[in-house]
Amino acid sequence: MAVHSFVCECGVQIEDTTTKGIHICPNCKSEMAMDCRIAIHGNYRRPIHSDALGIMPSQIEEHKKLFPDIELDNECRPIFDNFTRHEAYLKKTGFVKEPQKIRRTGAKRIA
């Protein structure tokens, strides 16, 4: 299961296995934002399980032939443990990594 980081403007950082719902800061009780800097800057301190590059179970054998060094998790998502392999995989498959727009989740507050 993937672990996601969330940060607050007050400096608190938490990790959670889900991105659903609103994450509230335990310190200042404000809404937290997902920290996407880990993937953007290539920090692979934990392996990255890519939801966007997940494949169908029927494609597992072909994946093993084309990418023997890239493992799949139990949900058929490729697991990347370093930037070089991740970039090589994207290039070979024809995918382009676009900068991610960070949006806060939840309802807008009306003043």
C-alpha positions in Angstrom: 0.0 0.0 0.0 1.4 3.4 -0.9 2.1 6.0 1.8 1.4 9.6 1.0 2.8 12.7 2.8 0.7 15.7 3.8 2.0 19.1 4.9 0.5 22.0 6.8 1.4 25.7 6.5 2.5 25.5 10.2 5.2 23.0 9.3 3.6 19.7 10.5 4.0 16.7 8.2 2.0 13.5 8.4 1.9 10.3 6.4 -1.3 8.4 5.5 -2.2 5.5 3.2 -5.2 7.3 1.7 -5.6 10.4 -0.3 -9.4 10.5 0.1 -11.1 13.0 2.3 -9.6 16.1 4.0 -6.6 15.8 6.2 -6.7 18.1 9.2 -3.5 19.2 10.9 -3.2 17.8 14.5 -1.4 21.0 15.6 -3.4 24.0 14.2 -6.5 22.2 12.9 -6.3 23.6 9.4 -6.5 21.7 6.1 -3.4 20.0 4.9 -2.1 19.7 1.4 -0.6 16.6 -0.3 3.2 16.9 -0.5 4.1 16.1 -4.1 7.8 17.2 -3.8 8.9 13.6 -3.2 8.0 12.4 -6.7 8.9 15.7 -8.4 12.5 15.9 -7.0 13.2 12.2 -7.3 13.4 11.4 -3.6 12.9 7.6 -3.6 13.5 6.9 0.1 10.5 4.6 -0.1 9.7 2.8 -3.3 7.0 4.6 -5.4 4.0 2.5 -6.5 2.7 4.3 -9.6 -1.1 4.3 -9.9 -0.9 6.1 -13.2 1.2 3.4 -14.8 -0.8 0.5 -13.5 -1.5 -2.3 -16.0 -4.1 -5.0 -16.4 -3.5 -8.5 -15.0 -3.5 -9.9 -18.6 -0.4 -7.7 -19.3 1.8 -9.1 -16.5 3.7 -11.6 -18.7 4.4 -9.0 -21.4 5.6 -6.6 -18.7 8.0 -9.2 -17.3 9.5 -9.7 -20.7 9.9 -6.0 -21.5 10.8 -4.8 -18.0 12.4 -7.6 -16.0 14.0 -5.2 -13.5 10.7 -3.4 -12.7 8.5 -5.3 -10.2 4.7 -5.0 -9.9 2.8 -4.9 -6.7 -0.3 -7.0 -6.0 -2.4 -4.3 -7.7 -0.4 -4.5 -10.9 1.3 -1.1 -10.3 5.0 -0.8 -11.2 7.4 -0.1 -8.3 10.2 2.3 -8.7 13.1 2.6 -6.3 15.2 5.1 -8.1 14.9 8.0 -10.5 16.9 6.5 -13.3 14.7 3.4 -13.6 11.6 5.5 -13.4 12.6 7.9 -16.2 13.8 5.0 -18.4 10.5 3.2 -17.9 8.6 6.4 -18.9 10.7 6.9 -21.9 10.4 3.3 -23.1 6.6 3.3 -22.7 6.2 6.7 -24.3 4.7 8.4 -21.3 5.6 12.0 -20.4 5.7 13.2 -16.8 3.8 16.5 -16.5 4.2 18.8 -13.5 1.4 18.1 -11.1 -1.0 20.9 -10.1 -1.5 20.9 -6.4 -5.0 21.8 -5.3 -6.4 21.8 -1.8 -9.3 19.4 -1.4 -12.5 20.1 0.4 -15.1 22.8 0.4 -14.2 26.5 -0.1 -14.5 28.7 2.9 -16.7 31.8 2.5 -15.6 34.7 4.6 
